[in-house]
Amino acid sequence: MTQIPQVALIGAGYRGNAYGDIALKNPHLMKFVAVCDIKPDAVAAFARKHGIAPENCFSDSITLLNTLKNIDAVVVANLDKDHETVAVAALDRKFNVLLEKPMASTVEACQRMAEASERNQRFLMICHVLRYTPFFAKIKELIENRTFGTVQSIRASENIGYYHHSHSYVRGNFRRLEDGSPLILAKCSHDMDILHWLTDETPLRISSFGSLKQFTPENAPQGAAERCLDGCLLEMTCPYSARRIYLGDHTGWPVSMISVDTSIEARTKAILSGPYGRCVYHSDNTVVDRQIVGIEFTNNITASFEVHAFNKRTERHIHIGGSEGELTGCFEDDSLVIKFFDDRPDVTIQIETLAGDHMGGDLRLMEDFAAALRAPLGHEIRTAAHKSVTSHLMALAAEQARVSRKVIELQRF
């Protein structure tokens, strides 16, 4: 393929728009020529930005897939629960697919999607963008070069941040386990994928503990109303106040998620009547607000991972113990430190900073996607579906371990 790849988007929410914006800023990569979303205003907004003709705007994904013939790929960024149906349908119609994580909420569904990719000889690429970030790519390089010896253990954490968790997992689309995926899959399939990628080993056993502890009606402070703007006595001082989070001067994420129209009037209307205006202690959320996971890999490598809501800053931390030294780093700080066990001095590595979401990972992912479209048979995709299935297995096993309070043997699982 020599021309600019022509791409359709299914799911014009925040992530879909993030990928669309990269295409606008890098027109040599691809062009979005069609869009589908169940929200008409989201379709209209995306179509205006990309100059998409009305006949290529859809509200039903299957109709889009049945109608369009002369496109090269489909980007699937709709809700998690619909990923399998749409991705398999696109693959069966011989379209290459870029799929937002997680793939699906069951092992069987993930396997069916990977099989559809193989059956149709079309690639299914998963948006595990952390593999593409300069930060984790550098760690992978250091491990492969045995810069601090061989890997013995990894300790990683994701601090979601109080406002992020309240937005996405208490009030937002990912708040209910019954309607989607557990937190360890919906949010942390990235982290499971990174642990698997960095170790390059097979996970054997997983244990996990966690719960929904804080954001429950039992913990509602005295005077808290059902909704923030319904006369709540604590609204002006509460850190989770919908007014504080959504009605300030900032109109980017997460504010842009509650209304396509980001005027103060539209945002006020959204929190007066929609889920984002509910008290965090009076929502219908059921996903956990903290969880820890222990993993044993082949080659006797152990790893631990912790995720929780209770942090002011959204950030990821990592510590890797090697046979000759240790590596530490914070993803958001763009630097790594290696401390050797012998007389060698400590080494600080400054990581290249790229613009865009996930510290430049989104851009690198889209570059790889475009490269795969131009050379589908000769390009090795870093996050092909068959490589990403293991991380989903790890996350789902961790959730079963948490619920059952048992150690899960991955081979049996």
C-alpha positions in Angstrom: 0.0 0.0 0.0 1.4 3.4 -1.0 -1.5 5.7 -0.5 -2.7 7.1 2.8 -4.7 4.3 4.6 -8.4 5.0 4.8 -9.8 4.2 8.3 -13.2 4.0 10.0 -13.8 4.7 13.7 -16.3 2.9 15.8 -16.7 4.6 19.1 -16.2 8.4 19.1 -15.5 8.8 22.8 -12.3 10.1 24.4 -10.0 7.3 23.2 -11.5 7.3 19.7 -10.9 11.0 19.5 -7.4 10.7 20.8 -6.5 8.4 17.9 -8.4 10.7 15.5 -6.4 13.7 16.7 -3.2 12.0 16.0 -4.3 11.3 12.5 -5.1 15.0 12.0 -1.7 16.1 13.3 0.1 13.4 11.3 -1.9 13.2 8.0 0.8 11.1 6.4 -0.2 8.2 8.7 -3.9 7.7 7.9 -7.2 9.4 7.3 -10.4 8.8 9.1 -13.2 8.6 6.4 -16.1 7.2 8.4 -17.4 7.3 12.0 -19.9 5.4 14.1 -21.3 6.1 17.6 -24.6 5.6 19.4 -24.5 9.3 20.4 -25.4 11.6 17.4 -23.6 14.6 18.8 -20.4 12.6 19.1 -20.7 11.5 15.5 -21.4 15.0 14.3 -18.4 16.4 16.3 -16.0 13.8 14.9 -17.3 14.2 11.4 -16.8 18.0 11.5 -13.2 17.6 12.7 -12.3 15.1 10.0 -14.4 16.3 7.1 -16.4 13.1 6.9 -19.3 13.0 4.5 -22.8 12.5 5.9 -23.2 9.2 4.1 -20.2 7.9 6.1 -21.7 8.7 9.5 -23.4 5.8 11.3 -25.2 5.0 14.6 -24.9 1.2 14.1 -21.5 -0.5 13.8 -22.7 -3.5 11.7 -24.4 -1.1 9.3 -21.1 0.7 8.9 -19.2 -2.6 8.3 -21.8 -3.8 5.8 -21.9 -0.5 3.9 -18.2 0.5 3.6 -16.0 -1.5 1.2 -13.1 0.8 0.2 -11.4 1.2 3.6 -8.3 -0.4 4.9 -9.0 -0.8 8.6 -11.4 -0.1 11.5 -10.5 1.4 14.8 -12.7 -0.1 17.5 -13.0 2.2 20.6 -16.5 1.5 21.8 -17.5 0.2 25.2 -15.7 -2.9 26.5 -18.7 -5.1 26.5 -19.2 -4.6 22.7 -15.5 -5.2 21.7 -15.9 -8.8 20.7 -19.0 -8.5 18.6 -17.7 -5.5 16.6 -14.1 -6.7 16.2 -15.0 -10.2 15.0 -17.6 -8.7 12.6 -14.9 -6.4 11.2 -12.4 -9.2 10.8 -14.9 -11.4 9.2 -15.5 -8.7 6.6 -11.7 -8.7 5.9 -10.9 -5.5 7.7 -7.7 -5.0 9.7 -8.6 -3.9 13.3 -7.0 -1.7 15.9 -8.9 -2.5 19.2 -8.9 -0.4 22.4 -8.1 -2.4 25.5 -9.3 -4.6 27.0 -10.0 -7.1 24.3 -13.0 -8.6 26.2 -14.0 -9.7 29.7 -13.6 -13.5 29.2 -10.7 -15.7 28.1 -13.0 -17.4 25.6 -13.9 -14.1 24.0 -10.3 -13.1 23.7 -9.5 -16.4 22.1 -12.4 -16.1 19.6 -11.1 -12.7 18.6 -7.6 -14.0 18.0 -8.9 -16.9 16.0 -11.0 -14.5 13.9 -7.8 -12.6 13.1 -6.0 -15.8 12.0 -9.0 -17.2 10.1 -9.4 -14.1 8.0 -5.7 -13.4 7.6 -6.2 -9.9 8.9 -4.4 -8.4 11.9 -5.9 -7.5 15.2 -3.8 -5.0 17.0 -4.5 -4.2 20.7 -4.0 -0.7 22.1 -1.5 -1.7 24.8 0.1 1.6 24.4 2.6 1.3 27.3 4.7 -1.0 25.2 5.2 1.9 22.8 6.2 4.5 25.4 9.9 5.6 25.5 9.8 4.9 29.2 8.9 1.2 29.1 10.7 0.6 25.8 13.9 1.8 27.5 13.3 -0.5 30.5 12.9 -3.4 28.0 16.2 -2.5 26.3 18.0 -2.3 29.6 16.7 -5.7 30.6 17.6 -7.3 27.3 21.1 -5.9 27.6 21.4 -7.2 31.2 22.5 -3.7 32.3 21.8 -4.5 36.0 22.0 -8.3 35.7 19.1 -10.7 35.2 15.6 -9.9 36.5 14.7 -11.4 39.8 11.6 -9.5 40.8 9.4 -6.6 39.8 7.3 -4.4 42.0 4.8 -2.1 40.1 2.0 0.2 41.1 -0.6 2.3 39.5 -2.1 5.2 41.5 -5.2 6.0 39.6 -5.8 9.3 41.4 -8.8 10.3 43.5 -10.5 12.4 40.7 -9.7 9.9 37.9 -11.1 7.0 40.0 -14.2 8.9 41.0 -14.8 9.9 37.4 -14.3 6.6 35.6 -14.9 3.9 38.3 -17.5 5.5 40.7 -19.6 7.7 38.4 -18.5 6.7 34.9 -18.8 4.0 32.3 -16.6 1.5 34.1 -18.2 1.7 37.5 -20.2 -1.5 37.5 -18.6 -5.0 37.4 -21.9 -6.4 36.1 -21.9 -4.2 33.0 -18.3 -4.5 31.9 -15.0 -5.6 33.3 -13.3 -5.7 36.7 -11.0 -2.9 37.5 -7.9 -5.1 37.2 -8.9 -5.7 33.5 -10.5 -2.4 32.5 -7.8 -0.2 34.0 -4.8 -2.5 34.6 -4.6 -4.8 31.6 -1.9 -2.3 30.5 0.1 -3.1 33.7 -0.4 -6.9 33.4 0.8 -6.6 29.8 3.9 -4.7 30.8 4.8 -7.2 33.5 4.4 -10.0 31.0 6.4 -8.1 28.3 9.3 -7.1 30.5 9.8 -10.5 32.0 9.3 -12.4 28.7 8.2 -15.3 30.9 5.0 -17.4 31.3 2.8 -16.6 34.3 2.3 -19.7 36.4 0.4 -18.7 39.6 -1.6 -15.6 40.7 -3.0 -14.4 44.0 -4.9 -11.3 44.7 -6.8 -9.3 47.3 -8.9 -6.2 47.1 -12.4 -4.7 47.7 -14.7 -1.8 47.3 -14.1 -0.1 50.7 -14.5 3.7 50.5 -17.1 4.6 48.0 -20.2 3.1 49.6 -23.3 4.6 51.2 -22.1 3.5 54.6 -19.1 5.9 54.3 -21.2 8.9 53.2 -20.4 11.9 55.5 -23.3 13.3 57.4 -25.1 15.9 55.3 -24.1 14.4 51.9 -26.9 14.6 49.4 -27.6 12.1 46.7 -26.4 14.6 44.1 -23.7 17.2 44.4 -25.9 20.1 43.3 -29.0 19.1 45.2 -28.3 21.0 48.4 -25.4 19.0 49.6 -24.0 20.5 52.8 -20.5 19.4 52.0 -20.4 20.2 48.3 -18.2 23.3 48.6 -15.4 21.5 50.4 -15.7 17.9 49.2 -12.7 16.9 46.9 -15.1 14.7 44.9 -17.6 17.6 44.2 -18.9 17.5 40.7 -18.8 21.3 40.7 -15.1 21.2 41.6 -14.2 18.6 39.0 -16.4 19.5 36.1 -17.5 23.2 36.3 -14.1 25.0 36.4 -12.1 26.6 33.6 -10.6 23.3 32.5 -12.6 21.6 29.6 -10.2 18.7 28.6 -10.4 15.3 30.1 -12.3 14.3 32.2 -14.6 17.3 31.8 -15.0 16.6 28.0 -16.4 13.2 28.8 -19.6 14.4 30.4 -20.8 16.4 27.4 -19.7 16.9 23.8 -20.7 20.5 24.3 -18.3 21.9 26.9 -20.1 25.2 27.6 -20.8 25.8 31.2 -24.5 25.5 30.5 -24.2 22.1 28.9 -21.8 20.8 31.7 -24.2 22.1 34.4 -27.1 20.3 32.7 -25.0 17.1 32.5 -24.2 17.0 36.2 -27.7 18.0 37.2 -29.3 15.0 35.5 -26.5 12.5 34.5 -24.3 10.0 36.4 -21.4 12.5 36.8 -23.4 14.6 39.2 -24.0 11.8 41.7 -22.4 11.8 45.1 -19.5 9.3 45.1 -21.0 7.7 48.2 -24.4 7.3 46.6 -23.6 5.9 43.1 -24.3 2.4 41.9 -20.6 1.5 41.6 -19.5 -2.1 42.3 -15.8 -2.3 41.1 -13.1 -2.3 43.7 -11.2 0.8 44.8 -8.0 -1.0 45.6 -6.4 -4.3 44.7 -3.0 -6.1 45.0 -1.8 -8.9 42.8 1.1 -11.4 43.3 2.5 -13.3 40.3 4.9 -16.1 39.9 6.5 -16.5 36.4 8.6 -19.2 34.9 12.4 -18.8 35.6 11.5 -18.1 39.2 10.7 -14.5 38.6 8.2 -12.9 41.0 6.1 -9.8 40.5 3.7 -7.8 42.6 1.3 -5.1 41.4 -0.9 -2.7 43.4 -3.6 -0.4 42.1 -5.7 2.0 44.2 -7.8 5.2 44.0 -6.2 7.1 46.9 -3.5 9.3 45.4 -3.5 13.0 44.5 -1.4 12.5 41.4 -2.1 9.9 38.7 1.1 7.9 38.3 2.8 4.6 37.7 5.9 3.4 39.6 8.2 0.5 39.0 11.0 -1.2 40.8 13.0 -4.1 39.3 15.4 -6.1 41.3 18.3 -7.5 39.2 21.1 -9.8 40.1 23.6 -6.9 39.8 21.6 -3.9 40.7 18.1 -2.3 41.0 16.1 -0.1 38.7 13.5 2.4 39.8 11.3 4.9 38.0 8.1 6.9 37.8 6.4 6.8 34.4 5.3 10.4 34.7 8.7 11.8 35.7 10.5 10.7 32.5 13.5 9.2 34.3 15.0 6.0 35.5 17.7 5.3 38.2 19.9 2.3 38.3 21.8 1.6 41.5 24.5 -1.1 41.2 25.5 -3.5 44.0 29.2 -3.0 43.3 31.3 0.1 43.2 29.8 1.5 40.0 28.1 4.9 40.5 24.4 5.3 40.2 23.1 6.0 36.8 20.2 8.4 36.0 18.6 8.0 32.6 16.5 10.8 31.2 13.8 9.5 29.0 12.8 11.2 25.7 9.5 13.1 26.2 6.9 12.9 23.4 3.7 14.9 23.1 0.3 13.3 23.5 -1.4 10.8 25.8 0.5 8.1 27.6 3.7 10.1 27.3 3.9 9.6 23.6 2.7 6.0 23.6 -0.4 6.8 21.6 1.6 8.4 18.8 4.1 5.4 18.6 1.1 3.0 18.5 -0.5 4.8 15.6 2.8 4.9 13.7 3.0 1.1 14.1 -0.6 0.7 13.1 0.0 2.7 9.9 3.2 0.7 9.2 1.2 -2.5 9.6 -1.4 -1.3 7.1 1.2 -0.5 4.6 3.0 -3.9 5.0 0.5 -6.3 6.6 2.5 -9.4 5.8 6.0 -8.3 6.6 5.5 -6.1 9.7 5.8 -7.5 13.3 3.2 -5.8 15.4 4.3 -5.2 19.0 0.8 -5.7 20.4 -0.8 -8.3 18.1 -3.8 -10.1 19.7 -1.9 -13.3 20.2 0.6 -11.5 22.3 -2.0 -9.6 24.3 -4.2 -12.6 25.3 -1.8 -13.6 28.1 -2.2 -10.2 29.9 -5.9 -10.6 29.8 -5.6 -14.1 31.2 -3.5 -12.7 34.0 -6.0 -10.0 34.8 -9.0 -12.4 34.8 -7.1 -14.9 36.9 -6.3 -12.2 39.4 -10.0 -11.3 39.6 -10.9 -14.9 40.2 -8.2 -15.1 42.9 -9.5 -12.0 44.6 -13.1 -13.3 44.6 -12.3 -16.9 45.6 -9.4 -16.0 47.9 -7.4 -18.8 46.3 -4.2 -19.0 44.4 -5.0 -19.5 40.7 -2.9 -21.9 38.6 -2.8 -20.3 35.2 -2.5 -23.6 33.3 -5.7 -24.9 34.8 -7.5 -21.5 34.5 
